[in-house]
Amino acid sequence: MGLGAAVWLALWQLHVVFLPELDAGPLFSRFAHDGVLVIATALCLWAAFASNRRERRAWLLIGLGVAAWTFGEIYYTAVLWTADEIPIPSPADIGYLLFPPFMLLGVMALLRSRTRDVPGTLWADGITAALAVSAMSAAIVFETVLDSASGQGLEVAVGLAYPLTDLILLGVIVGALAGTGWQLDRTWVLLFAGVTTFWVADSLYLVENANGTYSSGAWFEIGWWLGLLLIGAAAWQPVRPTLEMRADERLRRIVLPLMFGSAGLGLLVYGCLAHLNPVAVGLAAASLLSVMARTMLTFRDNVAMLRASREEAQTDALTGLGNRRALARVLERELPRATSAEPLVLVLFDLDGFKHYNDTFGHPAGDSLLIRLGGSLASFLRGRGSAFRMGGDEFCVLFNPGAHVAEPMIVGAASALTEHGEGFEIGCSYGSIELPLEAADAAEALRIADQRMYAQKNAGRTSASRQSKDVLLRALAERNPELNSEVGIADLAEATALGLQLSHDEVEQIRHAAELHNVGKVAVPDAILTKPGPLDEGEWAFIRRHTIIGERIISAAPALTRVAALVRHSHERWDGTGYPDALQGKDIPFGARIVAVAAAFEGMTSPRPYALPRTPEAALEELERCAGTQFDPAVVAAFAVAWRDHTLAAAA
């Protein structure tokens, strides 16, 4: 239907321009174009009932506007086409003049249904574009109509209503496009093309009518009919997803408003050199004011984005507390003001039990826990200090105790970071420092507080691991005193680890593993442990299981989990022929390699039912002979140095 109408319009235009004398009967009669207008009306009204509920009102309003203009044109064709004098106003004028307001309301309703959260800058762009286009229309068309306006008041008003409504309609459609951020789809392109084509035809009519040169059947009349047909076609275009307004830096977002603003400025300059009607001058000036408003809005948005960016950069996204950067800024501001009489207290906290909580309940639950604890800490400090999250499960507190003692505040903050429930208990370790008494700058203060926090945490871990280890050693001694490792071997394992420059935690774990490496033998029958002769294959199977059993026993104490892993691998061999996992070379945990050497030395120098003890020197020679096959050569060398140092110290 719409395609047939478009073909007819093309043929009609060819007829008017090139073959005006051709008589094609009813095909090119004066009533033929009314069929095109009826089709355009039907397309809009039909779309109003076929479209989704959100757009129904928009297309109904646009359809009513097209229907009103179609009514006016049909009346004009039937009654006024051949009249010697056309009365103003006439029923045709009523239909014509109802088109712009209905169209305006429909376009605004469509814009509202297809956009959301339109920023103020885009509204300003739309207003600028609308005012600039309206000013140009007023300068081109309204000027001519205004100069020729004559007659009675109502006649003059109707004559001026056409250019006024046209310039408003064109301005609004351009403004609507700007309001979408110029994110055009086929609907908006066809609406814009239809309104622009209609405006061109109306403008040419108004100018020729004002000059007394217009006659029915002019070549530009196709603009009215084609414009309405394009509007009808726009109603049947697929709907794109709702446009999201995003602030971006695309060039057109700034170039187009500047172009429209420049058009308004150009009109004002022209008005200074030549006569320009007040309507055009006022609209052009208003477009410049709109550009100024847009500049102000852009500045406001940029300031807001900068402020938001700064806040985000200094805020922990999970808990909403200040982050490490925020702490650094606060310290930079407050540290110069702190004195010995009124010091600042900085406290670092590290949660105890958080890893176990995460492993047990999952990371989302862990995040929720951090949010709760952060809120609890902030509530406790409200009005008294500031809370920060340093990352992970570390928090920080900064406050000025004034004349009060700082320790109750620190303990209260630590209590705010505790929580317990079924299957979990969360506590915290902390380290504090007074500023500027103990540090002169922020970096040094954080370093000292961090050291103190981890010293407290490690002290707690060491205490727990030592208590668990002592219980196991006591049980081992009660079961079989001969299985209890010599303290000297633990000392040698510790000295070897220190010689290899391992960390304090690793040295402590290796010492415990050396003391507990025999604990799994409690499950081996005494007949096998005390058998004077060689063991058969079944008996060796019992022996090889003792490291796995030892791991299970030791790992029952959470503080000794890492020690348990060292005990499991204490009988692996450097060449990969050991047990229980046949690990090879550097795949064997470093601490287990040290325990293996210490345990072998202990086995060779201690009395056994099946062999006489060797001298320490002979045992060292055997270790060196097996370096590279059974033992790590670097560990054997370090153990030999530790043994010689131990011997020299004992002799002294």
ABEGO torsion letter per residue (X at the ends): XAAAAAAAAAAAAAAAAABAABBAEAAABAAAAAAAAAAAAAAAAAAAAABBAAAAAAAAAAAAAAAAAAAAAAAAAAAAAABABBBOBBAAAAAAAAAAAAAAAAAAAAAAAABBGBBAAAAAAAAAAAAAAAAAAAAAAAAAAAAABBEBAAAAAAAAAAAAAAAAAAAAAAAAAAAAGGBBBAAAAAAAAAAAAAAAAAAAAAAAAAAGABBBGBAAAAAAAAAAAAAAAAAABBBBBBBBBBBBABAAAAAAAAAAAAAAAAAAAAAAABBBBAAAAAAAAAAAAAAAAAAAAAAAAAAAAAAAAAAAAABBAAAGBBBAAAAAAAAAAAAAABBAABBBBBBBBBBBGAAAAAAAAEAAAAAAAAAAAAAAAAAAABGABBBBBAEEABBBBBBBAEABBAAAAAAAAAAAABBBBBGBBBBBBBBBBBOAAABABAAAAAAAAAAAAAAAAAAAAAAAAAAAAAAAAAAAAAABAAABBBAAAAAAAAAAAAAAGBBAAAAAAAAAAAAAAAAAAAABBAAAAABABBBBAAAAAAAAAAAAAAAAAAAABAAAAAAAAAAAAAABBAAGABOAAGBBEAABBAAAAAAAAAAAAAAAABBBAABBBBBAAAAAAAAAAABGAABBAAAAAAAAAAAAAAAAAAAX
